[in-house]
Amino acid sequence: MKFDEFGEKKKLTVESVSRDDLVDFLASLYRQKLESRTVARNLVTMRNFFRFTLVQELRTEDPSLNLESPKIRRSLPGYLRLEEVEKLLAQPDDKQPLGLRDRAMFEVLYSTGLRVSELVGLRVMDMDRAAGCVRCIGKGDKERIVPIGKKAIALVNAICATRVPSFGKCETGQRYHALHQPARRPLSRVGVWKILSAYGRQAGMRTGLTPHMLRHSFATHLLERGADLRSVQLMLGHADISTTQIYTHVVEERLKQIYKAHHPRA
């Protein structure tokens, strides 16, 4: 709140707002302990407003022109601990067709770090089960090859063994989806999220599960066990290594927690 020399509230008009007034307003947002993202959104709104005043010739200059945007700290991705992953993977009954599909889906997600959009488009012909790798098309139609674990391959093989005979065998060259019967409707991104979320609740997870959390868990667990950042970047399909670097903060936080919990001088 602005006051004049007599202690009265100062009335601001469009023409009278100065850069100092805007700085005071942003400072008041910080004093309210609002997040940097909230302050940044307010600043963007003010900039758009004062551009409008210039276009409408309500002002001759823009007081928000040289205001510096607040630095926004990237939020750390949520991920599962190893024991939580094991608990989740144990939930589906793989002796039932849908349980087998769900178990295979979770194993593939965690084993490869695929995006959910890449998973729902995964075909048998995209998997080299003998070599243990998956070919996928990521963002920007960029192709990459990702290793896949033996457990995930075994479950996909089990799905292929249950294919309806009239649809033929599950050979590498065929275009069947890797995770469902040809007679069934293909999985959607929302469908995968709902299935995963339901199993998460069944497992008593502390937070709502999303497919991306398995991707985050994949990257975090690799780095925790000594994988180099460049290799993780290639497997995730990140165009810029700076995107992958956020996972190093996760590992650092985890190491700090371990240190505080176990070191006698912590």
Disulfide bonds with the S-S distance in Angstrom:
none
